[in-house]
Amino acid sequence: MACEEAIILAGGKGMRLRSVVSDVPKPLATVAGRPFLAFLLDHLVGGGIRRCILATGYLSEKIEHAVGQDWAGMEIVYSVEEQALGTGGAVAQAATALAGKSAHVLNGDTYLMYSPLELEARTIAAGTEAGIALASVDDVARYGAVIVRDARVEVFQEKGATGPGLINAGSYFLTEAALSDLKRHRAPFSLETDILAPLAQRRQIVAFDRTEGFIDIGVPDDYARAQEQFRALP
């Protein structure tokens, strides 16, 4: 049976975005007239997700007020950080609220058009502990490239490389094994560095590139560009 639960990392302060968004947490930044988080939640509902855990922290009460307990029929649950846990610690804490043993995990400041359930199916078919959705971009410089061999992630390259390539788009499927690995770490820790990088070394992450429409709002320039990108979405 397919996993219908997701975790969205929505606890960041968005320090690099403070010059243009200062009164709300980054996931609530207004994009094309709506909170950015609304687009993520809509995408999950359309992708077959029925329960979403929002891992919040900074100004968490504003997210709870904006989203509530139900979003278009998708149950909303909150996992609030009382102190900084890092991306890995935030997922680990949120995972304790899961009804099942696996989860779709998404960053709260990036948007990607992809099928969560197809990513899950690809992961299960490959027999890996995790799956990652990748985006193709014209220049990997700001993100760091993801090197793929035989449909599996081989390495996450640090920022510095330039030119076209594949990047981590911030959307994952984590199996029971991957979620169990989170429990062995003490917060704060990084999902990307402490969990995903070692999994890649063991060739335990399947790469999924049937994606499009990658949008990032992490810095002011990208946030401004996202306004037009979202208006152009179907």
C-alpha positions as CSV (number, residue, x, y, z in Angstrom):
1,M,0.0,0.0,0.0
2,A,1.4,3.4,-1.0
3,C,2.6,5.8,1.7
4,E,0.1,8.7,2.0
5,E,2.0,10.7,4.7
6,A,4.4,13.6,4.2
7,I,6.7,15.8,6.3
8,I,7.4,19.4,5.3
9,L,10.3,21.1,6.8
10,A,8.8,24.5,7.6
11,G,10.8,25.7,10.7
12,G,13.5,27.8,9.1
13,K,13.9,31.5,9.9
14,G,14.8,32.4,6.3
15,M,17.6,34.8,7.3
16,R,18.7,35.4,3.7
17,L,15.2,36.4,2.9
18,R,14.7,38.9,5.7
19,S,15.3,41.9,3.5
20,V,12.0,41.2,1.7
21,V,10.1,38.9,4.1
22,S,10.5,39.8,7.7
23,D,7.1,39.4,9.4
24,V,6.3,35.7,8.6
25,P,8.2,32.4,8.5
26,K,9.7,31.7,5.1
27,P,7.1,29.1,4.1
28,L,4.4,31.8,4.4
29,A,6.2,34.3,2.1
30,T,3.7,35.6,-0.4
31,V,4.2,34.3,-3.9
32,A,1.8,35.3,-6.7
33,G,-0.7,36.4,-4.1
34,R,-0.6,33.2,-1.9
35,P,1.6,31.8,0.8
36,F,4.3,29.7,-0.7
37,L,3.3,26.8,1.6
38,A,-0.1,26.8,0.0
39,F,1.4,25.7,-3.3
40,L,3.3,22.8,-1.6
41,L,0.2,21.6,0.2
42,D,-1.9,21.8,-3.0
43,H,0.8,19.7,-4.8
44,L,0.7,17.0,-2.1
45,V,-3.1,16.8,-2.1
46,G,-3.0,16.4,-5.9
47,G,-0.3,13.8,-5.6
48,G,-2.3,11.5,-3.3
49,I,-1.0,12.5,0.1
50,R,-3.7,12.4,2.8
51,R,-1.8,13.4,5.9
52,C,1.0,16.0,6.3
53,I,3.2,16.8,9.3
54,L,4.4,20.3,9.3
55,A,7.8,20.5,11.1
56,T,7.6,24.1,12.4
57,G,9.7,26.3,14.6
58,Y,10.2,30.0,14.0
59,L,6.8,31.8,14.3
60,S,5.1,28.4,14.2
61,E,1.8,29.9,15.5
62,K,1.5,31.9,12.3
63,I,1.7,28.7,10.2
64,E,-0.9,27.0,12.4
65,H,-3.2,30.0,12.0
66,A,-2.7,30.1,8.2
67,V,-3.1,26.4,7.5
68,G,-5.2,24.9,10.3
69,Q,-5.9,21.2,10.9
70,D,-7.2,20.3,7.4
71,W,-6.1,21.3,3.9
72,A,-8.5,20.3,1.1
73,G,-9.2,17.0,2.9
74,M,-5.6,16.4,3.9
75,E,-5.1,16.1,7.7
76,I,-2.5,18.5,9.0
77,V,-0.4,17.7,12.1
78,Y,2.2,19.9,13.7
79,S,5.7,19.0,15.1
80,V,7.0,22.2,16.7
81,E,10.8,22.6,17.4
82,E,11.3,24.1,20.8
83,Q,15.0,24.5,20.0
84,A,17.0,24.3,16.8
85,L,17.2,20.6,15.7
86,G,18.7,20.9,12.2
87,T,17.0,19.4,9.2
88,G,17.7,15.9,10.3
89,G,16.5,16.5,13.9
90,A,13.4,18.1,12.6
91,V,12.5,15.1,10.4
92,A,13.3,12.7,13.3
93,Q,11.0,14.6,15.7
94,A,8.2,14.8,13.0
95,A,8.6,11.1,12.2
96,T,7.4,10.2,15.7
97,A,3.9,11.5,14.6
98,L,3.7,9.3,11.6
99,A,1.0,6.7,11.5
100,G,3.1,4.5,9.1
101,K,6.7,3.6,8.8
102,S,7.9,5.6,5.8
103,A,7.4,9.2,4.6
104,H,7.7,11.7,1.8
105,V,9.8,14.6,3.0
106,L,9.9,18.0,1.4
107,N,11.8,21.3,2.0
108,G,9.5,24.1,2.8
109,D,11.3,26.6,0.6
110,T,11.4,24.8,-2.7
111,Y,8.7,23.7,-5.1
112,L,8.8,20.9,-7.6
113,M,6.3,19.3,-10.0
114,Y,6.6,15.6,-9.5
115,S,4.6,12.6,-8.4
116,P,5.4,11.6,-4.8
117,L,3.8,8.2,-5.3
118,E,5.9,7.6,-8.4
119,L,9.0,8.5,-6.5
120,E,8.0,6.0,-3.8
121,A,7.3,3.3,-6.3
122,R,10.7,3.9,-7.9
123,T,12.4,3.6,-4.5
124,I,10.7,0.4,-3.6
125,A,11.4,-1.1,-7.0
126,A,15.1,-0.2,-6.7
127,G,15.3,-1.7,-3.2
128,T,17.0,1.4,-1.9
129,E,16.5,3.0,1.5
130,A,15.6,6.4,0.0
131,G,14.6,8.2,-3.2
132,I,15.4,11.7,-4.2
133,A,13.7,14.0,-6.8
134,L,16.3,15.9,-8.9
135,A,15.9,19.0,-10.9
136,S,17.8,19.8,-14.1
137,V,19.1,23.4,-14.1
138,D,21.2,25.5,-16.4
139,D,23.8,26.3,-13.7
140,V,24.4,24.2,-10.6
141,A,26.7,26.9,-9.0
142,R,24.3,28.0,-6.2
143,Y,23.1,24.5,-5.3
144,G,25.9,22.0,-5.8
145,A,25.5,19.1,-8.3
146,V,24.2,15.6,-7.8
147,I,26.2,13.0,-9.6
148,V,24.2,10.0,-10.7
149,R,25.4,6.6,-12.0
150,D,23.1,3.8,-13.0
151,A,20.1,5.6,-11.6
152,R,21.5,5.9,-8.2
153,V,23.0,8.9,-6.5
154,E,26.8,8.6,-6.3
155,V,27.8,11.8,-4.6
156,F,26.4,15.2,-3.6
157,Q,29.0,17.7,-4.8
158,E,29.7,20.8,-2.8
159,K,28.9,24.2,-4.3
160,G,31.6,25.4,-6.7
161,A,30.9,23.5,-9.9
162,T,29.3,25.5,-12.7
163,G,27.3,24.7,-15.8
164,P,24.2,22.6,-16.4
165,G,23.4,19.5,-14.3
166,L,21.2,17.9,-11.8
167,I,20.6,19.3,-8.3
168,N,18.9,18.2,-5.1
169,A,15.4,19.6,-5.4
170,G,14.5,19.1,-1.8
171,S,11.9,16.3,-2.2
172,Y,12.6,12.8,-0.9
173,F,11.0,9.4,0.0
174,L,12.4,7.8,3.1
175,T,11.8,4.2,3.9
176,E,11.5,2.6,7.3
177,A,15.3,1.9,7.2
178,A,16.2,5.5,6.5
179,L,13.8,6.8,9.2
180,S,15.3,4.4,11.7
181,D,18.8,5.8,10.9
182,L,17.6,9.2,12.1
183,K,17.1,7.8,15.6
184,R,20.8,7.0,15.9
185,H,21.8,10.7,15.7
186,R,21.6,13.4,18.4
187,A,20.1,16.7,17.4
188,P,21.0,19.1,15.9
189,F,22.0,17.3,12.8
190,S,21.7,17.6,9.1
191,L,19.4,15.4,6.9
192,E,21.6,16.2,3.9
193,T,25.1,15.7,5.4
194,D,24.5,13.2,8.1
195,I,21.9,11.0,6.5
196,L,21.7,11.4,2.7
197,A,25.4,11.7,2.1
198,P,26.3,8.3,3.8
199,L,23.3,6.7,2.0
200,A,24.7,7.9,-1.3
201,Q,28.1,6.4,-0.4
202,R,26.4,3.1,0.0
203,R,24.4,3.6,-3.2
204,Q,21.2,3.5,-1.3
205,I,19.4,6.5,-2.9
206,V,17.6,6.0,-6.2
207,A,17.6,9.1,-8.4
208,F,14.3,10.3,-9.8
209,D,14.4,13.0,-12.5
210,R,10.8,12.9,-14.0
211,T,10.4,16.4,-12.6
212,E,9.8,19.9,-13.8
213,G,9.0,23.4,-12.6
214,F,11.7,23.7,-9.9
215,I,11.3,26.9,-7.9
216,D,13.4,28.1,-5.0
217,I,12.6,31.1,-2.8
218,G,15.7,30.9,-0.6
219,V,17.3,34.3,-1.5
220,P,15.8,37.6,-2.6
221,D,16.7,37.2,-6.3
222,D,15.1,33.8,-6.5
223,Y,12.1,35.0,-4.4
224,A,11.5,37.8,-6.9
225,R,11.8,35.4,-9.8
226,A,9.4,33.0,-8.2
227,Q,6.6,35.5,-8.4
228,E,6.6,35.2,-12.2
229,Q,7.3,31.5,-12.2
230,F,4.2,30.8,-10.1
231,R,2.0,33.0,-12.2
232,A,3.0,31.0,-15.2
233,L,2.1,27.6,-13.7
234,P,-0.9,25.8,-15.1
